[in-house]
Amino acid sequence: MPLIIFDVDATLVYSNKLDSKAFAQIYEDTYGLPFPSIDWSTYPHVTDDTILKTVIEQHFQRAVTEKERSQFKASFLATITKNRTFRPTEYKIVPGAKKLLEFLINDSDYTVGIATGGWKAPAVMKLDFVNIPTTPLIISGADGKTTRHEIIEEVLANANKIQASFDRVIYVGDAIWDVKTTRDMQIPLIGVRLKGDVEVLKKEGVRHVVKNYLDIPTFMQYVKEAVPPI
């Protein structure tokens, strides 16, 4: 039984950086200081917890408190909800994603997980926005986790509670940090590049890259063939 784990942003859902901009604006409104960058590759690890922790340390030379992390997460969730209300067309599904997820969920030969570098609640909300089913997905987010490795490991641990072992684990993601993580963990990766710039990932050693999920047979063939990035 294969376990297929998906990222969320730009892998299943995209919002034209609306969420990244919201993250930065909430920080600036809260602390009165400019947010350094929404180029997530400039941070030690691309998870919401680590990004907030890093910026707080840079600006105030202290650790982020649990109270302010919780308040920031609540503000972020509220802002995403507001954006969905007033800018609904910004949230779009990667073509074919809903049909693919339904296909996998309805086939008992597959187990499906979500491992997102974002916090779990906003990620689930964004999937709901575009009507991607979240049950019975095994979902893990950045809550309380420093690295993307930890997020994937939590999905694996929870999946193993359902199925003792998997003959194959595949991750599906869009970004350079997905390449680095799966290379480190030696997990096969299927890349996704919505804009069609598949060479971005191929030059990083990703053998199989899709632009969308409209061709389910080809995607399922990649599930069989995918290898860890070289």
PyMOL CGO cylinders between C-alpha atoms (Angstrom):
from pymol import cmd
from pymol.cgo import CYLINDER

trace = [
    CYLINDER, 0.00, 0.00, 0.00, 1.57, 3.32, -1.05, 0.3, 1, 1, 1, 1, 1, 1,
    CYLINDER, 1.57, 3.32, -1.05, 1.36, 6.41, 1.17, 0.3, 1, 1, 1, 1, 1, 1,
    CYLINDER, 1.36, 6.41, 1.17, 1.15, 9.60, -0.87, 0.3, 1, 1, 1, 1, 1, 1,
    CYLINDER, 1.15, 9.60, -0.87, 1.82, 12.84, 1.05, 0.3, 1, 1, 1, 1, 1, 1,
    CYLINDER, 1.82, 12.84, 1.05, 0.94, 16.24, -0.43, 0.3, 1, 1, 1, 1, 1, 1,
    CYLINDER, 0.94, 16.24, -0.43, 2.11, 19.73, 0.41, 0.3, 1, 1, 1, 1, 1, 1,
    CYLINDER, 2.11, 19.73, 0.41, -0.66, 22.38, 0.29, 0.3, 1, 1, 1, 1, 1, 1,
    CYLINDER, -0.66, 22.38, 0.29, 0.39, 25.82, -0.99, 0.3, 1, 1, 1, 1, 1, 1,
    CYLINDER, 0.39, 25.82, -0.99, 1.12, 25.83, -4.73, 0.3, 1, 1, 1, 1, 1, 1,
    CYLINDER, 1.12, 25.83, -4.73, 0.74, 22.03, -4.68, 0.3, 1, 1, 1, 1, 1, 1,
    CYLINDER, 0.74, 22.03, -4.68, -3.01, 21.75, -4.13, 0.3, 1, 1, 1, 1, 1, 1,
    CYLINDER, -3.01, 21.75, -4.13, -4.10, 25.38, -3.61, 0.3, 1, 1, 1, 1, 1, 1,
    CYLINDER, -4.10, 25.38, -3.61, -2.65, 28.71, -4.75, 0.3, 1, 1, 1, 1, 1, 1,
    CYLINDER, -2.65, 28.71, -4.75, -3.48, 32.26, -3.75, 0.3, 1, 1, 1, 1, 1, 1,
    CYLINDER, -3.48, 32.26, -3.75, -1.03, 34.52, -5.61, 0.3, 1, 1, 1, 1, 1, 1,
    CYLINDER, -1.03, 34.52, -5.61, 1.02, 35.05, -2.41, 0.3, 1, 1, 1, 1, 1, 1,
    CYLINDER, 1.02, 35.05, -2.41, -2.02, 36.50, -0.65, 0.3, 1, 1, 1, 1, 1, 1,
    CYLINDER, -2.02, 36.50, -0.65, -1.28, 34.42, 2.45, 0.3, 1, 1, 1, 1, 1, 1,
    CYLINDER, -1.28, 34.42, 2.45, 2.42, 35.30, 2.49, 0.3, 1, 1, 1, 1, 1, 1,
    CYLINDER, 2.42, 35.30, 2.49, 1.56, 38.98, 2.30, 0.3, 1, 1, 1, 1, 1, 1,
    CYLINDER, 1.56, 38.98, 2.30, -0.98, 38.55, 5.09, 0.3, 1, 1, 1, 1, 1, 1,
    CYLINDER, -0.98, 38.55, 5.09, 1.65, 36.88, 7.30, 0.3, 1, 1, 1, 1, 1, 1,
    CYLINDER, 1.65, 36.88, 7.30, 4.00, 39.83, 6.77, 0.3, 1, 1, 1, 1, 1, 1,
    CYLINDER, 4.00, 39.83, 6.77, 1.28, 42.46, 7.30, 0.3, 1, 1, 1, 1, 1, 1,
    CYLINDER, 1.28, 42.46, 7.30, 0.09, 40.88, 10.55, 0.3, 1, 1, 1, 1, 1, 1,
    CYLINDER, 0.09, 40.88, 10.55, 3.65, 40.94, 11.83, 0.3, 1, 1, 1, 1, 1, 1,
    CYLINDER, 3.65, 40.94, 11.83, 4.10, 44.59, 10.91, 0.3, 1, 1, 1, 1, 1, 1,
    CYLINDER, 4.10, 44.59, 10.91, 0.76, 45.56, 12.44, 0.3, 1, 1, 1, 1, 1, 1,
    CYLINDER, 0.76, 45.56, 12.44, 1.56, 43.66, 15.64, 0.3, 1, 1, 1, 1, 1, 1,
    CYLINDER, 1.56, 43.66, 15.64, 5.17, 44.69, 16.20, 0.3, 1, 1, 1, 1, 1, 1,
    CYLINDER, 5.17, 44.69, 16.20, 5.51, 47.94, 14.24, 0.3, 1, 1, 1, 1, 1, 1,
    CYLINDER, 5.51, 47.94, 14.24, 8.58, 46.70, 12.41, 0.3, 1, 1, 1, 1, 1, 1,
    CYLINDER, 8.58, 46.70, 12.41, 9.11, 45.76, 8.76, 0.3, 1, 1, 1, 1, 1, 1,
    CYLINDER, 9.11, 45.76, 8.76, 8.84, 42.06, 7.99, 0.3, 1, 1, 1, 1, 1, 1,
    CYLINDER, 8.84, 42.06, 7.99, 12.20, 41.04, 6.48, 0.3, 1, 1, 1, 1, 1, 1,
    CYLINDER, 12.20, 41.04, 6.48, 11.09, 38.97, 3.49, 0.3, 1, 1, 1, 1, 1, 1,
    CYLINDER, 11.09, 38.97, 3.49, 8.36, 36.72, 2.13, 0.3, 1, 1, 1, 1, 1, 1,
    CYLINDER, 8.36, 36.72, 2.13, 11.01, 34.80, 0.22, 0.3, 1, 1, 1, 1, 1, 1,
    CYLINDER, 11.01, 34.80, 0.22, 10.71, 31.78, 2.51, 0.3, 1, 1, 1, 1, 1, 1,
    CYLINDER, 10.71, 31.78, 2.51, 13.97, 30.29, 1.22, 0.3, 1, 1, 1, 1, 1, 1,
    CYLINDER, 13.97, 30.29, 1.22, 15.86, 32.94, 3.23, 0.3, 1, 1, 1, 1, 1, 1,
    CYLINDER, 15.86, 32.94, 3.23, 14.76, 31.35, 6.54, 0.3, 1, 1, 1, 1, 1, 1,
    CYLINDER, 14.76, 31.35, 6.54, 16.52, 28.44, 8.30, 0.3, 1, 1, 1, 1, 1, 1,
    CYLINDER, 16.52, 28.44, 8.30, 13.46, 26.20, 7.83, 0.3, 1, 1, 1, 1, 1, 1,
    CYLINDER, 13.46, 26.20, 7.83, 10.33, 26.87, 5.83, 0.3, 1, 1, 1, 1, 1, 1,
    CYLINDER, 10.33, 26.87, 5.83, 7.68, 26.37, 8.50, 0.3, 1, 1, 1, 1, 1, 1,
    CYLINDER, 7.68, 26.37, 8.50, 5.39, 29.01, 9.98, 0.3, 1, 1, 1, 1, 1, 1,
    CYLINDER, 5.39, 29.01, 9.98, 6.70, 28.35, 13.49, 0.3, 1, 1, 1, 1, 1, 1,
    CYLINDER, 6.70, 28.35, 13.49, 10.32, 28.78, 12.42, 0.3, 1, 1, 1, 1, 1, 1,
    CYLINDER, 10.32, 28.78, 12.42, 9.66, 31.88, 10.30, 0.3, 1, 1, 1, 1, 1, 1,
    CYLINDER, 9.66, 31.88, 10.30, 7.89, 33.67, 13.18, 0.3, 1, 1, 1, 1, 1, 1,
    CYLINDER, 7.89, 33.67, 13.18, 10.55, 32.50, 15.66, 0.3, 1, 1, 1, 1, 1, 1,
    CYLINDER, 10.55, 32.50, 15.66, 13.39, 33.71, 13.42, 0.3, 1, 1, 1, 1, 1, 1,
    CYLINDER, 13.39, 33.71, 13.42, 11.98, 37.20, 12.88, 0.3, 1, 1, 1, 1, 1, 1,
    CYLINDER, 11.98, 37.20, 12.88, 11.20, 37.67, 16.58, 0.3, 1, 1, 1, 1, 1, 1,
    CYLINDER, 11.20, 37.67, 16.58, 14.77, 36.66, 17.46, 0.3, 1, 1, 1, 1, 1, 1,
    CYLINDER, 14.77, 36.66, 17.46, 16.21, 39.04, 14.86, 0.3, 1, 1, 1, 1, 1, 1,
    CYLINDER, 16.21, 39.04, 14.86, 14.17, 42.02, 16.02, 0.3, 1, 1, 1, 1, 1, 1,
    CYLINDER, 14.17, 42.02, 16.02, 14.01, 41.47, 19.78, 0.3, 1, 1, 1, 1, 1, 1,
    CYLINDER, 14.01, 41.47, 19.78, 16.84, 39.02, 20.60, 0.3, 1, 1, 1, 1, 1, 1,
    CYLINDER, 16.84, 39.02, 20.60, 14.45, 36.77, 22.50, 0.3, 1, 1, 1, 1, 1, 1,
    CYLINDER, 14.45, 36.77, 22.50, 12.32, 33.69, 22.01, 0.3, 1, 1, 1, 1, 1, 1,
    CYLINDER, 12.32, 33.69, 22.01, 8.73, 33.91, 20.85, 0.3, 1, 1, 1, 1, 1, 1,
    CYLINDER, 8.73, 33.91, 20.85, 6.27, 33.19, 23.64, 0.3, 1, 1, 1, 1, 1, 1,
    CYLINDER, 6.27, 33.19, 23.64, 3.50, 30.64, 23.33, 0.3, 1, 1, 1, 1, 1, 1,
    CYLINDER, 3.50, 30.64, 23.33, 0.93, 33.38, 23.97, 0.3, 1, 1, 1, 1, 1, 1,
    CYLINDER, 0.93, 33.38, 23.97, 2.12, 35.59, 21.12, 0.3, 1, 1, 1, 1, 1, 1,
    CYLINDER, 2.12, 35.59, 21.12, 2.44, 32.59, 18.79, 0.3, 1, 1, 1, 1, 1, 1,
    CYLINDER, 2.44, 32.59, 18.79, -1.17, 31.65, 19.55, 0.3, 1, 1, 1, 1, 1, 1,
    CYLINDER, -1.17, 31.65, 19.55, -2.34, 35.24, 19.03, 0.3, 1, 1, 1, 1, 1, 1,
    CYLINDER, -2.34, 35.24, 19.03, -0.44, 35.49, 15.75, 0.3, 1, 1, 1, 1, 1, 1,
    CYLINDER, -0.44, 35.49, 15.75, -1.96, 32.23, 14.52, 0.3, 1, 1, 1, 1, 1, 1,
    CYLINDER, -1.96, 32.23, 14.52, -5.44, 33.44, 15.44, 0.3, 1, 1, 1, 1, 1, 1,
    CYLINDER, -5.44, 33.44, 15.44, -4.89, 36.72, 13.57, 0.3, 1, 1, 1, 1, 1, 1,
    CYLINDER, -4.89, 36.72, 13.57, -3.56, 34.84, 10.55, 0.3, 1, 1, 1, 1, 1, 1,
    CYLINDER, -3.56, 34.84, 10.55, -6.57, 32.54, 10.47, 0.3, 1, 1, 1, 1, 1, 1,
    CYLINDER, -6.57, 32.54, 10.47, -8.94, 35.50, 10.79, 0.3, 1, 1, 1, 1, 1, 1,
    CYLINDER, -8.94, 35.50, 10.79, -7.18, 37.34, 7.97, 0.3, 1, 1, 1, 1, 1, 1,
    CYLINDER, -7.18, 37.34, 7.97, -7.38, 34.34, 5.65, 0.3, 1, 1, 1, 1, 1, 1,
    CYLINDER, -7.38, 34.34, 5.65, -11.09, 34.08, 6.42, 0.3, 1, 1, 1, 1, 1, 1,
    CYLINDER, -11.09, 34.08, 6.42, -11.56, 37.77, 5.63, 0.3, 1, 1, 1, 1, 1, 1,
    CYLINDER, -11.56, 37.77, 5.63, -9.54, 37.48, 2.43, 0.3, 1, 1, 1, 1, 1, 1,
    CYLINDER, -9.54, 37.48, 2.43, -11.69, 34.58, 1.35, 0.3, 1, 1, 1, 1, 1, 1,
    CYLINDER, -11.69, 34.58, 1.35, -14.80, 36.72, 1.88, 0.3, 1, 1, 1, 1, 1, 1,
    CYLINDER, -14.80, 36.72, 1.88, -13.60, 39.85, 0.12, 0.3, 1, 1, 1, 1, 1, 1,
    CYLINDER, -13.60, 39.85, 0.12, -11.16, 38.35, -2.42, 0.3, 1, 1, 1, 1, 1, 1,
    CYLINDER, -11.16, 38.35, -2.42, -12.63, 34.91, -3.15, 0.3, 1, 1, 1, 1, 1, 1,
    CYLINDER, -12.63, 34.91, -3.15, -11.16, 34.56, -6.61, 0.3, 1, 1, 1, 1, 1, 1,
    CYLINDER, -11.16, 34.56, -6.61, -7.62, 34.71, -5.21, 0.3, 1, 1, 1, 1, 1, 1,
    CYLINDER, -7.62, 34.71, -5.21, -7.95, 31.18, -3.81, 0.3, 1, 1, 1, 1, 1, 1,
    CYLINDER, -7.95, 31.18, -3.81, -7.79, 28.63, -6.61, 0.3, 1, 1, 1, 1, 1, 1,
    CYLINDER, -7.79, 28.63, -6.61, -7.32, 24.92, -6.86, 0.3, 1, 1, 1, 1, 1, 1,
    CYLINDER, -7.32, 24.92, -6.86, -4.45, 23.42, -8.83, 0.3, 1, 1, 1, 1, 1, 1,
    CYLINDER, -4.45, 23.42, -8.83, -6.30, 21.93, -11.83, 0.3, 1, 1, 1, 1, 1, 1,
    CYLINDER, -6.30, 21.93, -11.83, -7.31, 18.32, -11.28, 0.3, 1, 1, 1, 1, 1, 1,
    CYLINDER, -7.31, 18.32, -11.28, -6.38, 18.26, -7.59, 0.3, 1, 1, 1, 1, 1, 1,
    CYLINDER, -6.38, 18.26, -7.59, -9.89, 17.58, -6.26, 0.3, 1, 1, 1, 1, 1, 1,
    CYLINDER, -9.89, 17.58, -6.26, -10.54, 14.75, -8.69, 0.3, 1, 1, 1, 1, 1, 1,
    CYLINDER, -10.54, 14.75, -8.69, -7.13, 13.18, -7.95, 0.3, 1, 1, 1, 1, 1, 1,
    CYLINDER, -7.13, 13.18, -7.95, -7.62, 13.36, -4.17, 0.3, 1, 1, 1, 1, 1, 1,
    CYLINDER, -7.62, 13.36, -4.17, -11.09, 11.84, -4.46, 0.3, 1, 1, 1, 1, 1, 1,
    CYLINDER, -11.09, 11.84, -4.46, -9.70, 9.08, -6.66, 0.3, 1, 1, 1, 1, 1, 1,
    CYLINDER, -9.70, 9.08, -6.66, -6.98, 8.27, -4.12, 0.3, 1, 1, 1, 1, 1, 1,
    CYLINDER, -6.98, 8.27, -4.12, -9.30, 8.48, -1.09, 0.3, 1, 1, 1, 1, 1, 1,
    CYLINDER, -9.30, 8.48, -1.09, -11.82, 6.14, -2.70, 0.3, 1, 1, 1, 1, 1, 1,
    CYLINDER, -11.82, 6.14, -2.70, -9.20, 3.55, -3.61, 0.3, 1, 1, 1, 1, 1, 1,
    CYLINDER, -9.20, 3.55, -3.61, -8.37, 1.36, -0.60, 0.3, 1, 1, 1, 1, 1, 1,
    CYLINDER, -8.37, 1.36, -0.60, -4.94, 0.62, -2.08, 0.3, 1, 1, 1, 1, 1, 1,
    CYLINDER, -4.94, 0.62, -2.08, -3.75, 4.14, -1.18, 0.3, 1, 1, 1, 1, 1, 1,
    CYLINDER, -3.75, 4.14, -1.18, -3.34, 6.17, 1.99, 0.3, 1, 1, 1, 1, 1, 1,
    CYLINDER, -3.34, 6.17, 1.99, -3.19, 9.95, 1.60, 0.3, 1, 1, 1, 1, 1, 1,
    CYLINDER, -3.19, 9.95, 1.60, -1.53, 12.48, 3.87, 0.3, 1, 1, 1, 1, 1, 1,
    CYLINDER, -1.53, 12.48, 3.87, -0.96, 16.22, 4.00, 0.3, 1, 1, 1, 1, 1, 1,
    CYLINDER, -0.96, 16.22, 4.00, 2.34, 17.63, 5.30, 0.3, 1, 1, 1, 1, 1, 1,
    CYLINDER, 2.34, 17.63, 5.30, 2.32, 21.41, 5.10, 0.3, 1, 1, 1, 1, 1, 1,
    CYLINDER, 2.32, 21.41, 5.10, 4.90, 23.90, 6.30, 0.3, 1, 1, 1, 1, 1, 1,
    CYLINDER, 4.90, 23.90, 6.30, 2.02, 26.13, 7.29, 0.3, 1, 1, 1, 1, 1, 1,
    CYLINDER, 2.02, 26.13, 7.29, 0.00, 25.86, 10.49, 0.3, 1, 1, 1, 1, 1, 1,
    CYLINDER, 0.00, 25.86, 10.49, -2.66, 23.17, 10.30, 0.3, 1, 1, 1, 1, 1, 1,
    CYLINDER, -2.66, 23.17, 10.30, -5.84, 25.21, 10.80, 0.3, 1, 1, 1, 1, 1, 1,
    CYLINDER, -5.84, 25.21, 10.80, -5.18, 27.69, 7.96, 0.3, 1, 1, 1, 1, 1, 1,
    CYLINDER, -5.18, 27.69, 7.96, -4.13, 24.84, 5.68, 0.3, 1, 1, 1, 1, 1, 1,
    CYLINDER, -4.13, 24.84, 5.68, -7.35, 22.91, 6.33, 0.3, 1, 1, 1, 1, 1, 1,
    CYLINDER, -7.35, 22.91, 6.33, -9.34, 26.10, 5.79, 0.3, 1, 1, 1, 1, 1, 1,
    CYLINDER, -9.34, 26.10, 5.79, -7.70, 26.69, 2.41, 0.3, 1, 1, 1, 1, 1, 1,
    CYLINDER, -7.70, 26.69, 2.41, -8.44, 23.14, 1.32, 0.3, 1, 1, 1, 1, 1, 1,
    CYLINDER, -8.44, 23.14, 1.32, -12.06, 23.67, 2.38, 0.3, 1, 1, 1, 1, 1, 1,
    CYLINDER, -12.06, 23.67, 2.38, -12.17, 26.90, 0.33, 0.3, 1, 1, 1, 1, 1, 1,
    CYLINDER, -12.17, 26.90, 0.33, -11.58, 24.92, -2.87, 0.3, 1, 1, 1, 1, 1, 1,
    CYLINDER, -11.58, 24.92, -2.87, -13.68, 21.90, -1.82, 0.3, 1, 1, 1, 1, 1, 1,
    CYLINDER, -13.68, 21.90, -1.82, -10.79, 19.47, -1.49, 0.3, 1, 1, 1, 1, 1, 1,
    CYLINDER, -10.79, 19.47, -1.49, -11.92, 16.74, 0.92, 0.3, 1, 1, 1, 1, 1, 1,
    CYLINDER, -11.92, 16.74, 0.92, -9.94, 16.66, 4.17, 0.3, 1, 1, 1, 1, 1, 1,
    CYLINDER, -9.94, 16.66, 4.17, -11.46, 13.45, 5.54, 0.3, 1, 1, 1, 1, 1, 1,
    CYLINDER, -11.46, 13.45, 5.54, -9.91, 10.89, 5.92, 0.3, 1, 1, 1, 1, 1, 1,
    CYLINDER, -9.91, 10.89, 5.92, -6.59, 12.61, 5.12, 0.3, 1, 1, 1, 1, 1, 1,
    CYLINDER, -6.59, 12.61, 5.12, -3.77, 12.32, 7.65, 0.3, 1, 1, 1, 1, 1, 1,
    CYLINDER, -3.77, 12.32, 7.65, -2.85, 15.98, 8.14, 0.3, 1, 1, 1, 1, 1, 1,
    CYLINDER, -2.85, 15.98, 8.14, 0.16, 17.50, 9.86, 0.3, 1, 1, 1, 1, 1, 1,
    CYLINDER, 0.16, 17.50, 9.86, 1.13, 21.16, 10.01, 0.3, 1, 1, 1, 1, 1, 1,
    CYLINDER, 1.13, 21.16, 10.01, 3.92, 23.31, 11.40, 0.3, 1, 1, 1, 1, 1, 1,
    CYLINDER, 3.92, 23.31, 11.40, 2.35, 23.71, 14.85, 0.3, 1, 1, 1, 1, 1, 1,
    CYLINDER, 2.35, 23.71, 14.85, 5.14, 23.15, 17.36, 0.3, 1, 1, 1, 1, 1, 1,
    CYLINDER, 5.14, 23.15, 17.36, 7.57, 21.90, 14.72, 0.3, 1, 1, 1, 1, 1, 1,
    CYLINDER, 7.57, 21.90, 14.72, 10.81, 23.51, 13.58, 0.3, 1, 1, 1, 1, 1, 1,
    CYLINDER, 10.81, 23.51, 13.58, 11.50, 21.58, 10.38, 0.3, 1, 1, 1, 1, 1, 1,
    CYLINDER, 11.50, 21.58, 10.38, 9.59, 20.09, 7.48, 0.3, 1, 1, 1, 1, 1, 1,
    CYLINDER, 9.59, 20.09, 7.48, 11.24, 16.77, 8.34, 0.3, 1, 1, 1, 1, 1, 1,
    CYLINDER, 11.24, 16.77, 8.34, 9.29, 16.72, 11.61, 0.3, 1, 1, 1, 1, 1, 1,
    CYLINDER, 9.29, 16.72, 11.61, 6.03, 17.44, 9.81, 0.3, 1, 1, 1, 1, 1, 1,
    CYLINDER, 6.03, 17.44, 9.81, 6.49, 14.55, 7.38, 0.3, 1, 1, 1, 1, 1, 1,
    CYLINDER, 6.49, 14.55, 7.38, 7.61, 12.28, 10.21, 0.3, 1, 1, 1, 1, 1, 1,
    CYLINDER, 7.61, 12.28, 10.21, 4.37, 13.03, 12.08, 0.3, 1, 1, 1, 1, 1, 1,
    CYLINDER, 4.37, 13.03, 12.08, 2.33, 12.01, 9.03, 0.3, 1, 1, 1, 1, 1, 1,
    CYLINDER, 2.33, 12.01, 9.03, 4.37, 8.81, 8.76, 0.3, 1, 1, 1, 1, 1, 1,
    CYLINDER, 4.37, 8.81, 8.76, 3.86, 8.04, 12.45, 0.3, 1, 1, 1, 1, 1, 1,
    CYLINDER, 3.86, 8.04, 12.45, 0.12, 8.62, 12.28, 0.3, 1, 1, 1, 1, 1, 1,
    CYLINDER, 0.12, 8.62, 12.28, -0.18, 6.64, 9.05, 0.3, 1, 1, 1, 1, 1, 1,
    CYLINDER, -0.18, 6.64, 9.05, 1.62, 3.71, 10.69, 0.3, 1, 1, 1, 1, 1, 1,
    CYLINDER, 1.62, 3.71, 10.69, -1.09, 3.63, 13.34, 0.3, 1, 1, 1, 1, 1, 1,
    CYLINDER, -1.09, 3.63, 13.34, -3.54, 2.81, 10.55, 0.3, 1, 1, 1, 1, 1, 1,
    CYLINDER, -3.54, 2.81, 10.55, -1.32, 0.61, 8.42, 0.3, 1, 1, 1, 1, 1, 1,
    CYLINDER, -1.32, 0.61, 8.42, 1.66, -1.18, 9.95, 0.3, 1, 1, 1, 1, 1, 1,
    CYLINDER, 1.66, -1.18, 9.95, 3.90, -0.51, 6.99, 0.3, 1, 1, 1, 1, 1, 1,
    CYLINDER, 3.90, -0.51, 6.99, 3.86, 0.92, 3.49, 0.3, 1, 1, 1, 1, 1, 1,
    CYLINDER, 3.86, 0.92, 3.49, 5.64, -0.54, 0.51, 0.3, 1, 1, 1, 1, 1, 1,
    CYLINDER, 5.64, -0.54, 0.51, 6.18, 2.97, -0.84, 0.3, 1, 1, 1, 1, 1, 1,
    CYLINDER, 6.18, 2.97, -0.84, 6.05, 6.57, 0.43, 0.3, 1, 1, 1, 1, 1, 1,
    CYLINDER, 6.05, 6.57, 0.43, 5.87, 9.45, -2.08, 0.3, 1, 1, 1, 1, 1, 1,
    CYLINDER, 5.87, 9.45, -2.08, 5.84, 13.16, -1.40, 0.3, 1, 1, 1, 1, 1, 1,
    CYLINDER, 5.84, 13.16, -1.40, 4.25, 15.69, -3.77, 0.3, 1, 1, 1, 1, 1, 1,
    CYLINDER, 4.25, 15.69, -3.77, 5.52, 19.27, -3.53, 0.3, 1, 1, 1, 1, 1, 1,
    CYLINDER, 5.52, 19.27, -3.53, 6.36, 22.36, -5.53, 0.3, 1, 1, 1, 1, 1, 1,
    CYLINDER, 6.36, 22.36, -5.53, 9.34, 24.09, -3.95, 0.3, 1, 1, 1, 1, 1, 1,
    CYLINDER, 9.34, 24.09, -3.95, 13.09, 23.86, -3.56, 0.3, 1, 1, 1, 1, 1, 1,
    CYLINDER, 13.09, 23.86, -3.56, 12.68, 23.17, 0.16, 0.3, 1, 1, 1, 1, 1, 1,
    CYLINDER, 12.68, 23.17, 0.16, 10.55, 20.15, -0.73, 0.3, 1, 1, 1, 1, 1, 1,
    CYLINDER, 10.55, 20.15, -0.73, 13.47, 18.92, -2.81, 0.3, 1, 1, 1, 1, 1, 1,
    CYLINDER, 13.47, 18.92, -2.81, 15.93, 19.42, 0.05, 0.3, 1, 1, 1, 1, 1, 1,
    CYLINDER, 15.93, 19.42, 0.05, 13.67, 17.73, 2.58, 0.3, 1, 1, 1, 1, 1, 1,
    CYLINDER, 13.67, 17.73, 2.58, 12.89, 14.66, 0.49, 0.3, 1, 1, 1, 1, 1, 1,
    CYLINDER, 12.89, 14.66, 0.49, 16.52, 14.36, -0.57, 0.3, 1, 1, 1, 1, 1, 1,
    CYLINDER, 16.52, 14.36, -0.57, 17.60, 14.38, 3.07, 0.3, 1, 1, 1, 1, 1, 1,
    CYLINDER, 17.60, 14.38, 3.07, 14.91, 11.85, 4.04, 0.3, 1, 1, 1, 1, 1, 1,
    CYLINDER, 14.91, 11.85, 4.04, 15.38, 9.76, 0.87, 0.3, 1, 1, 1, 1, 1, 1,
    CYLINDER, 15.38, 9.76, 0.87, 11.68, 9.96, 0.03, 0.3, 1, 1, 1, 1, 1, 1,
    CYLINDER, 11.68, 9.96, 0.03, 10.61, 9.84, -3.64, 0.3, 1, 1, 1, 1, 1, 1,
    CYLINDER, 10.61, 9.84, -3.64, 9.31, 13.21, -4.85, 0.3, 1, 1, 1, 1, 1, 1,
    CYLINDER, 9.31, 13.21, -4.85, 6.83, 14.15, -7.54, 0.3, 1, 1, 1, 1, 1, 1,
    CYLINDER, 6.83, 14.15, -7.54, 7.26, 17.83, -8.29, 0.3, 1, 1, 1, 1, 1, 1,
    CYLINDER, 7.26, 17.83, -8.29, 4.46, 20.25, -9.18, 0.3, 1, 1, 1, 1, 1, 1,
    CYLINDER, 4.46, 20.25, -9.18, 5.02, 23.49, -11.09, 0.3, 1, 1, 1, 1, 1, 1,
    CYLINDER, 5.02, 23.49, -11.09, 1.72, 25.20, -11.82, 0.3, 1, 1, 1, 1, 1, 1,
    CYLINDER, 1.72, 25.20, -11.82, 3.35, 27.84, -14.02, 0.3, 1, 1, 1, 1, 1, 1,
    CYLINDER, 3.35, 27.84, -14.02, 4.88, 25.15, -16.19, 0.3, 1, 1, 1, 1, 1, 1,
    CYLINDER, 4.88, 25.15, -16.19, 8.47, 25.95, -15.27, 0.3, 1, 1, 1, 1, 1, 1,
    CYLINDER, 8.47, 25.95, -15.27, 9.26, 22.29, -14.62, 0.3, 1, 1, 1, 1, 1, 1,
    CYLINDER, 9.26, 22.29, -14.62, 13.00, 22.84, -15.14, 0.3, 1, 1, 1, 1, 1, 1,
    CYLINDER, 13.00, 22.84, -15.14, 13.17, 24.66, -11.78, 0.3, 1, 1, 1, 1, 1, 1,
    CYLINDER, 13.17, 24.66, -11.78, 12.80, 21.30, -10.06, 0.3, 1, 1, 1, 1, 1, 1,
    CYLINDER, 12.80, 21.30, -10.06, 14.33, 19.08, -12.72, 0.3, 1, 1, 1, 1, 1, 1,
    CYLINDER, 14.33, 19.08, -12.72, 17.65, 20.88, -12.50, 0.3, 1, 1, 1, 1, 1, 1,
    CYLINDER, 17.65, 20.88, -12.50, 17.56, 20.14, -8.76, 0.3, 1, 1, 1, 1, 1, 1,
    CYLINDER, 17.56, 20.14, -8.76, 17.41, 16.43, -9.48, 0.3, 1, 1, 1, 1, 1, 1,
    CYLINDER, 17.41, 16.43, -9.48, 13.66, 15.80, -9.49, 0.3, 1, 1, 1, 1, 1, 1,
    CYLINDER, 13.66, 15.80, -9.49, 12.93, 13.20, -12.14, 0.3, 1, 1, 1, 1, 1, 1,
    CYLINDER, 12.93, 13.20, -12.14, 9.14, 13.51, -12.34, 0.3, 1, 1, 1, 1, 1, 1,
    CYLINDER, 9.14, 13.51, -12.34, 7.40, 16.90, -12.45, 0.3, 1, 1, 1, 1, 1, 1,
    CYLINDER, 7.40, 16.90, -12.45, 3.79, 17.70, -13.40, 0.3, 1, 1, 1, 1, 1, 1,
    CYLINDER, 3.79, 17.70, -13.40, 2.10, 21.02, -14.17, 0.3, 1, 1, 1, 1, 1, 1,
    CYLINDER, 2.10, 21.02, -14.17, -1.26, 19.91, -12.76, 0.3, 1, 1, 1, 1, 1, 1,
    CYLINDER, -1.26, 19.91, -12.76, -3.24, 16.74, -12.04, 0.3, 1, 1, 1, 1, 1, 1,
    CYLINDER, -3.24, 16.74, -12.04, -5.47, 16.60, -15.09, 0.3, 1, 1, 1, 1, 1, 1,
    CYLINDER, -5.47, 16.60, -15.09, -3.73, 13.47, -16.37, 0.3, 1, 1, 1, 1, 1, 1,
    CYLINDER, -3.73, 13.47, -16.37, -4.37, 11.03, -13.53, 0.3, 1, 1, 1, 1, 1, 1,
    CYLINDER, -4.37, 11.03, -13.53, -2.95, 7.95, -15.33, 0.3, 1, 1, 1, 1, 1, 1,
    CYLINDER, -2.95, 7.95, -15.33, 0.39, 9.72, -15.84, 0.3, 1, 1, 1, 1, 1, 1,
    CYLINDER, 0.39, 9.72, -15.84, 0.45, 10.87, -12.22, 0.3, 1, 1, 1, 1, 1, 1,
    CYLINDER, 0.45, 10.87, -12.22, -0.23, 7.33, -11.02, 0.3, 1, 1, 1, 1, 1, 1,
    CYLINDER, -0.23, 7.33, -11.02, 2.58, 6.05, -13.22, 0.3, 1, 1, 1, 1, 1, 1,
    CYLINDER, 2.58, 6.05, -13.22, 4.86, 8.60, -11.57, 0.3, 1, 1, 1, 1, 1, 1,
    CYLINDER, 4.86, 8.60, -11.57, 3.74, 7.25, -8.18, 0.3, 1, 1, 1, 1, 1, 1,
    CYLINDER, 3.74, 7.25, -8.18, 5.28, 3.94, -9.25, 0.3, 1, 1, 1, 1, 1, 1,
    CYLINDER, 5.28, 3.94, -9.25, 8.42, 5.44, -10.76, 0.3, 1, 1, 1, 1, 1, 1,
    CYLINDER, 8.42, 5.44, -10.76, 9.31, 8.43, -8.57, 0.3, 1, 1, 1, 1, 1, 1,
    CYLINDER, 9.31, 8.43, -8.57, 12.68, 8.44, -6.81, 0.3, 1, 1, 1, 1, 1, 1,
    CYLINDER, 12.68, 8.44, -6.81, 14.29, 10.72, -4.22, 0.3, 1, 1, 1, 1, 1, 1,
    CYLINDER, 14.29, 10.72, -4.22, 15.92, 13.84, -5.74, 0.3, 1, 1, 1, 1, 1, 1,
    CYLINDER, 15.92, 13.84, -5.74, 19.53, 13.17, -6.66, 0.3, 1, 1, 1, 1, 1, 1,
]
cmd.load_cgo(trace, "trace")
